[in-house]
Amino acid sequence: MKKNTIHFGLLGALLFAGIIQSCKEAKKEATPVTVPEIEKELAFEQRKIVDSAKFWWAHTPADVTGDGIADLLFINNNSAGGYLGYYKGKTETGPWELNIIAEKPVTGGLFAGGDLEANDIDGDGDMDVIAIKHPGEWTDAGATAELFWYENTGSEWKSHTIGTVPDAVKDVSFADFDIDGKMDLAILTFDEHTLSVFRQNNADSWERVQYIQDEVLHEGMAVGNMDNDSYPDIVATGLVYYNPGVDLTKEWRVENLNEMWNNQEGDWSRNGTKTFATDVDKDGRVEIYMAHSERAGYPLVAYKKMNNEWQSRTIKDSIPACHTLQVYDFDLDGDYDVLAGINYGRAINLNKTNFDVSIFLNEGNYSDYKEMVIEKNGIYNGQAIDYDGDGDIDIFRYPNHEATDFYILENTLKQ
């Protein structure tokens, strides 16, 4: 069979030549077209950064060296007291380098706590850290805790005194509660069930402006503006404490999110929560996320205030010993996802065999979530941060409260 042949003739040839010339001119003037990047799926690469951790209940990532890479601050041996230090962060594989901030407090003794926070406490542009003098919760939970903060001068760490609380510290939160430009402090303790608020007058002068005792207070605290009045409020063990404004000594109105978080009875595990607060919809008021840190049979719940009423959304019906709760945009799709994970060391005492660490991926409406299991061997007081400054959120993972290894789960979306 012969191929079809087309005869142009003179007119056709001229037209064809004109088309070719027009295409050449158009090519010269065309705007370059950017080919969209191939969409990557959320995934993490895990690597060990420390192999000698000892009861690291108090740890937090922050860039204290100013090199753009988050370091890992910690108190060693929180069960019986230890030193305050940090491991210098790096993006290369291999163990991180240990640096000691203080072997012991300036008043003697040792450091111990259930939480650790870093912040720019003096407003000079670098990260400082709180420190807690205490013999350790497993040694003497009821002993008085002395509070200090260590100033990062760039060449050394300088100790400043804050005050005292009556017993072992469970949670620490910094916020400028009176909006005077200076960082203030909230401290939650369990043995005496107290919430204290310290106002910073200057680096060496802190005044306790609130001392609240309530038998239901235990563990789980976050801060944020919950009533859209610009002043940070506090949620502790499911109780919302509303900031009165400039005069922090006035009464903080209390509202209960749900009695299931603070009506429990029994042993030390009662009313243990994990709590996180952030403004996911940018309406000026934070949403509150909660789970139980020590017991089984409690849900993972998000709370949003609408028309002066707290509305709840259950993300998962039950997560036992959920000792990690963080809310960030892990998959970079523009909405907030939820990291929640089981403390292996506690869950086995609850006769559990599942120790999943999961990210609940928001489907875009803050009502529907898809669970993505990223690790199956537990996490304790895990924290999320863009540790390497590449634009995605990574995870610091301590498998359980007695682990010796510490890991970073590096988000690969920006690799």
C-alpha positions as CSV (number, residue, x, y, z in Angstrom):
1,M,0.0,0.0,0.0
2,K,1.4,3.4,-1.0
3,K,1.8,6.2,1.5
4,N,-0.4,9.3,0.9
5,T,1.4,12.2,-0.7
6,I,0.5,15.9,-0.3
7,H,1.5,18.3,-3.1
8,F,1.7,21.9,-1.8
9,G,2.2,23.9,-4.9
10,L,3.7,27.4,-4.9
11,L,1.1,29.0,-2.6
12,G,1.2,26.2,-0.1
13,A,5.0,26.4,0.0
14,L,4.9,30.1,0.7
15,L,2.3,29.7,3.4
16,F,4.3,26.9,5.0
17,A,7.5,29.0,5.0
18,G,5.5,31.9,6.7
19,I,4.3,29.6,9.4
20,I,7.8,28.4,10.1
21,Q,9.1,32.0,10.3
22,S,6.3,33.0,12.7
23,C,7.1,30.1,14.9
24,K,10.7,31.1,15.1
25,E,9.8,34.6,16.1
26,A,7.3,33.4,18.6
27,K,9.9,31.1,20.1
28,K,12.2,34.1,20.6
29,E,9.5,36.1,22.5
30,A,7.9,33.2,24.4
31,T,7.9,33.4,28.3
32,P,9.8,30.4,29.8
33,V,7.4,27.8,31.3
34,T,8.2,26.4,34.7
35,V,7.6,22.7,35.0
36,P,5.9,22.0,38.4
37,E,7.9,19.9,40.8
38,I,6.8,16.3,41.2
39,E,4.7,16.0,44.3
40,K,6.5,14.1,47.0
41,E,4.8,11.9,49.6
42,L,5.4,12.5,53.3
43,A,8.2,10.3,54.7
44,F,10.8,10.4,57.4
45,E,14.4,9.2,57.7
46,Q,15.4,8.2,61.2
47,R,18.9,8.4,62.6
48,K,20.3,8.1,66.1
49,I,21.9,11.2,67.6
50,V,22.6,10.1,71.2
51,D,23.2,6.7,72.7
52,S,23.8,7.6,76.4
53,A,20.5,9.3,77.5
54,K,19.5,8.7,81.1
55,F,15.9,9.3,82.1
56,W,15.6,12.3,79.7
57,W,12.1,13.3,80.7
58,A,13.1,17.0,80.4
59,H,14.4,17.8,76.9
60,T,13.7,20.4,74.2
61,P,15.1,21.3,70.8
62,A,16.3,24.9,70.2
63,D,19.1,26.6,68.3
64,V,21.2,27.8,71.2
65,T,24.4,28.1,69.1
66,G,22.9,30.4,66.5
67,D,24.1,28.4,63.5
68,G,20.6,27.7,62.1
69,I,20.5,24.1,63.3
70,A,18.5,23.1,66.3
71,D,20.4,21.7,69.3
72,L,19.0,19.3,71.9
73,L,18.8,20.7,75.4
74,F,18.2,18.3,78.3
75,I,18.4,17.5,82.0
76,N,20.2,14.2,82.6
77,N,18.9,11.6,85.0
78,N,15.6,13.3,86.0
79,S,14.6,10.4,88.2
80,A,17.3,11.2,90.7
81,G,18.9,14.5,89.6
82,G,21.7,15.3,87.2
83,Y,23.3,18.1,85.0
84,L,22.0,20.5,82.5
85,G,23.4,20.4,79.0
86,Y,22.8,20.2,75.3
87,Y,24.0,18.2,72.2
88,K,25.0,20.4,69.3
89,G,22.9,19.8,66.3
90,K,24.3,18.8,62.9
91,T,22.8,17.6,59.6
92,E,25.4,15.0,59.0
93,T,25.1,11.4,60.3
94,G,26.7,10.4,63.5
95,P,26.4,11.3,67.2
96,W,26.0,14.9,68.3
97,E,28.5,16.6,70.5
98,L,27.8,17.0,74.2
99,N,28.1,20.4,75.9
100,I,27.6,21.0,79.6
101,I,25.7,24.2,80.6
102,A,25.9,23.5,84.4
103,E,26.9,20.5,86.4
104,K,24.8,21.7,89.3
105,P,22.7,24.7,90.4
106,V,24.5,27.7,91.9
107,T,22.9,26.7,95.3
108,G,24.1,23.1,95.1
109,G,22.2,19.9,94.6
110,L,21.1,18.7,91.1
111,F,18.7,19.4,88.3
112,A,15.5,17.4,87.6
113,G,12.1,18.0,86.1
114,G,9.4,16.6,83.8
115,D,9.7,19.3,81.2
116,L,12.2,21.7,79.7
117,E,11.7,24.9,77.7
118,A,14.0,27.3,75.9
119,N,13.1,30.8,74.9
120,D,14.6,34.3,74.4
121,I,14.0,35.1,78.0
122,D,15.9,38.4,78.1
123,G,14.9,39.6,74.6
124,D,18.5,39.8,73.2
125,G,17.9,37.6,70.2
126,D,19.3,34.3,71.3
127,M,17.8,31.2,73.1
128,D,18.0,30.9,76.9
129,V,16.8,27.9,79.0
130,I,15.0,27.3,82.2
131,A,16.6,25.0,84.9
132,I,15.0,23.2,87.8
133,K,16.8,22.3,91.0
134,H,15.2,19.2,92.5
135,P,16.3,15.7,93.8
136,G,14.2,13.9,91.2
137,E,10.6,12.7,91.1
138,W,11.5,9.1,91.9
139,T,13.7,10.2,94.8
140,D,11.5,12.8,96.5
141,A,8.6,14.1,94.5
142,G,7.4,16.3,97.3
143,A,10.7,18.3,97.7
144,T,10.7,22.0,96.9
145,A,11.8,22.9,93.4
146,E,14.0,25.9,92.8
147,L,13.7,27.7,89.5
148,F,16.5,29.3,87.5
149,W,17.1,30.5,84.0
150,Y,20.4,30.3,82.2
151,E,21.3,33.3,80.0
152,N,23.0,32.4,76.8
153,T,25.7,35.1,76.4
154,G,27.3,33.5,73.4
155,S,30.5,32.6,75.3
156,E,29.1,31.3,78.6
157,W,25.9,30.5,80.5
158,K,24.9,32.8,83.3
159,S,22.5,31.7,86.0
160,H,19.6,33.8,87.2
161,T,17.1,33.0,90.0
162,I,13.3,32.9,89.4
163,G,11.7,31.5,92.5
164,T,10.4,28.2,94.0
165,V,7.4,25.9,93.6
166,P,6.4,23.3,96.2
167,D,7.3,20.1,94.5
168,A,8.4,18.3,91.3
169,V,7.7,20.2,88.1
170,K,5.6,18.5,85.4
171,D,5.2,21.3,82.9
172,V,6.8,24.6,81.9
173,S,5.4,27.3,79.6
174,F,6.8,30.7,78.7
175,A,4.6,33.6,77.5
176,D,4.4,37.3,77.9
177,F,1.2,37.2,80.0
178,D,0.9,40.9,80.6
179,I,2.2,42.0,77.2
180,D,4.9,44.2,78.6
181,G,7.6,42.9,76.2
182,K,9.2,40.6,78.8
183,M,8.8,36.8,78.9
184,D,6.8,35.4,81.9
185,L,6.5,31.8,83.2
186,A,3.9,29.2,84.1
187,I,4.8,26.1,86.1
188,L,2.5,23.1,86.8
189,T,3.3,20.6,89.6
190,F,1.6,17.3,90.5
191,D,2.4,16.3,94.1
192,E,0.8,19.5,95.6
193,H,-1.4,20.0,92.5
194,T,-0.3,23.6,91.8
195,L,-0.2,26.1,89.0
196,S,2.1,29.1,89.5
197,V,2.5,32.2,87.3
198,F,5.7,34.2,87.6
199,R,5.9,37.7,86.1
200,Q,9.4,38.9,85.0
201,N,10.3,42.4,86.2
202,N,13.9,42.1,85.0
203,A,16.5,39.3,84.6
204,D,17.0,38.9,88.3
205,S,13.5,39.9,89.6
206,W,10.5,37.6,89.1
207,E,7.3,37.9,91.1
208,R,4.8,35.0,91.6
209,V,1.5,36.6,90.7
210,Q,-0.7,33.5,90.8
211,Y,-0.5,30.4,93.0
212,I,-3.5,28.1,92.3
213,Q,-4.0,24.8,94.1
214,D,-6.6,22.4,92.8
215,E,-6.6,18.6,93.6
216,V,-7.3,17.8,89.9
217,L,-4.1,19.4,88.5
218,H,-1.5,16.9,87.3
219,E,0.1,17.1,83.9
220,G,-0.5,18.6,80.5
221,M,-0.2,22.4,80.0
222,A,-0.2,24.8,77.1
223,V,-0.6,28.6,76.6
224,G,-2.2,30.7,74.0
225,N,-4.9,33.4,73.4
226,M,-8.1,31.5,73.9
227,D,-10.6,34.3,74.1
228,N,-9.2,36.7,71.4
229,D,-8.3,39.5,73.9
230,S,-4.6,39.4,73.0
231,Y,-3.5,38.1,76.4
232,P,-2.2,34.5,76.6
233,D,-4.3,32.2,78.6
234,I,-3.4,28.8,80.2
235,V,-4.9,25.3,79.8
236,A,-3.8,22.8,82.5
237,T,-5.2,19.3,82.9
238,G,-8.3,20.3,80.9
239,L,-9.0,23.5,82.9
240,V,-8.8,26.8,81.0
241,Y,-7.5,29.7,83.0
242,Y,-8.4,33.0,81.4
243,N,-5.8,35.8,81.8
244,P,-7.3,38.9,83.5
245,G,-5.1,41.3,81.5
246,V,-2.4,43.7,82.6
247,D,-2.9,43.0,86.4
248,L,-1.9,39.4,86.6
249,T,-2.7,39.3,90.3
250,K,-6.5,39.5,89.6
251,E,-8.6,36.3,89.5
252,W,-8.1,34.0,86.5
253,R,-11.6,32.8,85.5
254,V,-11.7,29.0,85.1
255,E,-13.6,26.9,82.6
256,N,-13.6,23.1,82.3
257,L,-13.1,21.8,78.7
258,N,-14.4,18.3,79.7
259,E,-14.6,16.6,83.1
260,M,-13.2,13.4,81.7
261,W,-9.7,15.0,81.8
262,N,-9.9,15.9,85.5
263,N,-12.4,13.7,87.3
264,Q,-10.3,10.6,87.6
265,E,-9.5,8.6,90.8
266,G,-6.9,6.1,91.7
267,D,-3.1,6.1,91.6
268,W,-0.6,8.7,90.4
269,S,-1.7,8.2,86.7
270,R,-5.0,10.0,87.3
271,N,-5.6,13.2,85.3
272,G,-2.4,12.9,83.3
273,T,-2.8,14.6,80.0
274,K,-0.8,15.8,77.0
275,T,-2.0,19.2,75.7
276,F,-1.1,21.4,72.8
277,A,-2.5,24.8,71.7
278,T,-2.1,26.6,68.4
279,D,-4.3,28.7,66.2
280,V,-4.9,26.4,63.3
281,D,-7.5,28.5,61.4
282,K,-5.9,31.9,62.1
283,D,-9.0,33.4,63.8
284,G,-7.0,34.9,66.7
285,R,-8.0,32.1,69.1
286,V,-6.0,28.9,69.7
287,E,-7.5,25.5,69.3
288,I,-6.6,22.9,72.1
289,Y,-5.6,19.3,71.5
290,M,-5.7,16.8,74.3
291,A,-5.0,13.1,75.0
292,H,-4.3,11.0,78.2
293,S,-0.6,10.6,78.9
294,E,-0.7,7.7,81.3
295,R,-3.9,5.6,80.9
296,A,-5.8,3.7,78.2
297,G,-9.3,4.3,77.0
298,Y,-9.1,8.0,76.4
299,P,-9.5,9.8,73.0
300,L,-7.4,12.2,71.1
301,V,-9.6,15.3,70.9
302,A,-9.4,18.8,69.3
303,Y,-11.4,21.7,70.9
304,K,-12.4,24.9,69.2
305,K,-14.3,27.8,70.7
306,M,-17.3,28.8,68.7
307,N,-20.0,31.3,69.9
308,N,-18.4,31.2,73.4
309,E,-18.8,27.4,73.6
310,W,-16.0,24.8,73.3
311,Q,-16.8,22.4,70.4
312,S,-15.0,19.1,70.3
313,R,-13.9,16.8,67.5
314,T,-12.6,13.3,68.2
315,I,-9.6,12.5,66.0
316,K,-9.1,9.0,67.4
317,D,-11.3,7.1,69.9
318,S,-8.4,5.9,72.0
319,I,-4.6,6.2,72.3
320,P,-3.1,4.6,75.4
321,A,-0.3,6.4,77.3
322,C,-0.2,9.2,74.6
323,H,2.9,11.0,75.9
324,T,3.6,13.0,72.7
325,L,1.2,15.5,71.1
326,Q,2.3,18.1,68.5
327,V,0.3,20.0,65.9
328,Y,2.1,21.3,62.7
329,D,1.7,21.2,58.9
330,F,3.9,18.1,58.4
331,D,2.9,17.4,54.8
332,L,3.1,21.1,53.7
333,D,-0.4,21.2,52.2
334,G,-1.4,24.3,54.1
335,D,-3.3,22.8,57.0
336,Y,-2.3,21.5,60.4
337,D,-1.7,17.8,61.1
338,V,-1.4,16.0,64.5
339,L,1.5,14.0,65.8
340,A,0.5,11.6,68.6
341,G,2.5,8.7,70.0
342,I,2.5,6.1,72.7
343,N,5.1,5.9,75.5
344,Y,6.3,2.3,75.1
345,G,7.6,2.2,78.7
346,R,4.2,3.0,80.1
347,A,2.0,1.1,77.5
348,I,3.6,-2.3,78.3
349,N,2.5,-1.8,82.0
350,L,-1.0,-1.3,80.6
351,N,-0.7,-4.7,78.8
352,K,-0.6,-3.1,75.4
353,T,1.3,-4.5,72.4
354,N,0.9,-1.5,70.1
355,F,3.3,1.4,70.4
356,D,2.6,3.4,67.3
357,V,3.8,6.9,66.6
358,S,1.3,8.4,64.1
359,I,0.7,11.6,62.2
360,F,-3.0,12.3,61.7
361,L,-3.1,14.1,58.3
362,N,-5.8,16.7,58.1
363,E,-7.9,16.3,55.0
364,G,-8.4,20.0,54.8
365,N,-11.5,20.6,56.9
366,Y,-10.2,19.9,60.5
367,S,-12.9,17.3,60.8
368,D,-11.5,14.4,58.8
369,Y,-8.0,12.9,59.4
370,K,-6.1,10.0,57.9
371,E,-3.7,8.2,60.2
372,M,-0.2,7.6,59.0
373,V,2.0,5.4,61.2
374,I,5.6,6.6,61.0
375,E,7.2,4.5,63.8
376,K,6.1,1.4,65.8
377,N,8.3,1.5,68.9
378,G,7.0,4.4,70.9
379,I,7.8,8.1,71.7
380,Y,8.0,10.1,74.9
381,N,7.8,13.9,75.1
382,G,8.5,14.1,71.4
383,Q,8.8,17.5,69.8
384,A,8.4,18.8,66.3
385,I,10.5,21.6,64.8
386,D,12.2,22.5,61.5
387,Y,15.5,21.5,63.0
388,D,17.6,22.1,59.8
389,G,15.8,25.2,58.4
390,D,14.9,23.5,55.1
391,G,11.2,24.4,55.4
392,D,9.6,21.1,56.6
393,I,8.9,19.9,60.1
394,D,11.1,17.2,61.7
395,I,10.6,15.2,64.9
396,F,12.8,14.6,67.9
397,R,12.0,11.1,69.3
398,Y,12.8,9.6,72.7
399,P,11.3,6.1,72.5
400,N,10.2,5.8,76.2
401,H,11.0,7.4,79.6
402,E,13.8,4.9,80.4
403,A,15.4,4.8,76.9
404,T,19.1,5.4,76.4
405,D,18.9,6.1,72.6
406,F,17.6,9.4,71.1
407,Y,16.6,9.8,67.5
408,I,15.7,12.5,65.0
409,L,13.1,11.7,62.3
410,E,14.0,14.0,59.4
411,N,11.2,15.0,57.1
412,T,12.2,14.2,53.5
413,L,9.8,16.5,51.7
414,K,12.4,19.2,51.2
415,Q,15.3,16.9,50.4
